Amino acid sequence: MLYKFTNISLLSTFLILIFLSCTSSNEEKVESVKEPMIVPKDVVLERILTNGKLIATTDYNSTNYYVYRGEPLGYQYELLKSFADFLGVKLEIKIINDLEVSLNCINEKECDMIALGLTITKERLEYVDFSNPLIQTRQMLVQRKPEKWRKMATMDEIESKLLRNTLDLAGKTIHIQKNTIFESRLQTLSNEIGSDIIIVEHPEATVEELIDMVDKGEIEFTISDEYIALVNQKYFPDIDTKTPVSFPQNVAWAVKKGSTELLDTINYWLENFKQTRTSAYLYNKYFRNSRSINYARSEYHSVSGGKISPYDKIIKKQSEVIDWDWRLLASLIYQESRFYPDAKSWVGAFGLMQLMPHTAQKYGVDSLSPPEDQIKAGVKFIKLLDKQFLNKIEDKEERTKFVLASYNAGIAHVYDARRLAEKYDKDPNLWNENVDFYLLNKSKPEFYQDSVVKYGYCRGSEPYNFVYDILERFHHYQNTIVQ
């Protein structure tokens, strides 16, 4: 059974138990210890738990992290989300496709861990500490199948046109992503075969972009980890990914050197997680499921299509009315209806914007109104809410949180939460750890029966989560969708 660590003291107890379980019970050995063993303080784990947020770097591609039909997905993303849930903290993703930049990120304390699907090497162990392996992989040569290969009579005829022996790489030009393990592997292979391999590093292109270039015939060869190559083989049937250029290697997460407690916690979680059905499900979902081809080819896949919903044009236009980033408005609509215009809730809210009938009537729409009119009505309602806070909260980003909460729970309950915050010496114009706390707890008698409360009980967890879920998804859209 997995336990969530919700505070530092609980986690400290857990780590002490791990340490004690590893020490000898031999009386003589205990008595011979002159100085007590001191477990070094792990400031990284302490920072994660104190801030309530895990910040991880990963790369943006069709395997590790992307958005499909408005929902953040990806193998690394879902693993990181499970680990963050285990810690009882929020997850923040930073897209970094360059290992050197990721190393700077953790060393400068801007990130907590690296989840780029790194292979474990001696050289890298000088700079980071690795978790236990997530999966195993090999480095594979990516090459284009011969022209008209589908019409060739036999597999032998196709195979005869492909490079299968690494000795045949002599004199070949191979394009790779910069700051990857592929460069050192090709240098070693060049020495092993006794001939030069011409290596061209691309500082901007990702592995998947280079695979796409091979598919289009723009370059002849590239190198990819096997699990990424297998996924892309499904997307690009004209490429071949069956020639290994390395032995099997372990893929793991990386943390800053000396982050012992964080590393122990990752490994403890990972050991248990690998035994769950979820672990097997995620691997099959991203690396074996043939349906992933349809996802990747969809216009609503952020890597290939770049659309969030069928209503992007309308959302972009209407977002200008309220001076919002259109991706924020899209995140709100996803939260309300998953972009289904016929959605209905148990309390009577309907449509893309989930407006209540009395609000919808005010703006001239009903459940039969077209999507564009529904979005227009929702935006008018947002504009009205924003106007109520305009003279109270100057900071636009801060004010937006109050607007989102009011959209979900009603502005009256948000006003109550502001009055509670002011009464108990919190800032009524700040959301995080101020007004959000009182709205969250407005379901408790000591709060909704307080003398400053005018509108009584509110199931505060709904608007509280509503705000943070929308903003979290908005962050994913910012990561993956062009404005």
C-alpha positions, 0 to 999 in steps of 0.5 A: 500500500502506498502512503501519501506524505502530507507534511515534512515530519511524516516523511522524516519519520518514514526516512528514519524508519528506512535508515533504522531498518538498514542498520545492524541489530548486533549489540556489539556493533551498536556499542562500538559506534563512537559518534551518532550517525547523522542523516544529511538534510535534503533541502530539495525534498524539504522545499517540495513539501514546504512549497506543496509543489514538485517541479520537474523538467521533461521533453515535449514530444508524442511520448513523454508529454503533450496535450490531446483534445485538451487533456495533458498526457504522456508517459513521463507526465503520468508517472510524474503526476502519480509521484506528485500525488503520492507526495501530496503535492501539485505538479509543475512541468517545465519543458526542457529538451536539453540536458545541459539546461536541465542540469542548470535548472536543478543546480539553480533550484528552479527545478527539483528533478529531471524526467527526460528519459535519461540513460544512466552512464558513468559520465552523467553520474558525475553530475546527477544522482539517478533513481532506480530504472524506469525502463530499459532501452537501446539506441536505434538507428533510424533510416528510411525504407527504400522507395516503393518498399510496399511493392517489393516482392519479399522482405529479403528485398527490402532488407537488402536495401537497409543498413543492418551491420554497424560496420556499414556506418563507416563514412555515413553522416548521422544527425542527432539532437545536441547534448544527448548520449548519442554523440558519445555512443557514435564516437565510441562506435567510430573507434570500434569500427575503425572508421569515421562516422560524421556526426551532425548535432542539431541544437534546436531539433528534437529527436522526433523532429529529426525522425520526421526529417528522415521520413521526409528524406531530408536527412538519411540517418538519426539515432533514437532511444528504442521506446521513442523509435517504436512509437514513431515507427507507428506514425511513420511507416516509411522509416525503419528502426530495427538496427541497434547501435548500443547494448540495452541501457537503463532509463531513469529520473535524475536529481541533484547530487546529494538529494538523498531523501528525495532519491530514497522517496522516489525509489520507494514509490517506484518499487511499489508503483511498478507492482501495480496495474497502473504501471503496466497500463501506462507502458502499454498505453504509450508504447504498445497500443495501436490507438496511439497512431490515431491520437498522433495524427489527430488535429487535436494532438498538440505535437502534430495538429496544435488544436485544443478543440473544434472551437479554437477560432471562436475561443480566440476571438471571444477571449479578446473581449475579456483580454484573456489568453485564449488558452485560459478560456479554453481551459475553463471550457474544458473544465466545464464541458470537455468541449461537449456542447450538449453537456448537462449537469445534475443541477441544470447547467448546460452547454460548453460554458455550463451556464445555469438557466437563469444566467443563460436566459439573461444573455439570450441563450438556451440549451439549443443555442449554437456553440458560438452563442454559448461561448459569447454568453459565457464570456459576457458573464465573465466580463460582468464578474471581472467588473465587480472586482476591477476596483478592488483587485488591480493585479489582473492575474490575481483578479482572474482567480476570483473571477474563476471562483465566482463563475463556479460558486457564485460571487456572493460566496467569494465575497463571504470568503473575502470578508472572512479573510479580512476578519482573520487578518488575511489579505482579501485581495489575494487568492493563494493561502488567503481567500482560497482557504476561507472559501475552501472551508466555507462548508464548516459551521465555524466558517459559514455561521460566522457573523460576517458571512451573509450567504451561508453554506458553500461546498467550497472544495468545488470552486477551490479545485475549479480554480487550481485545475483550470490554472494548472491545465492552462499551464500545460496549454502554455507549454504545448500550444502556440498562442 
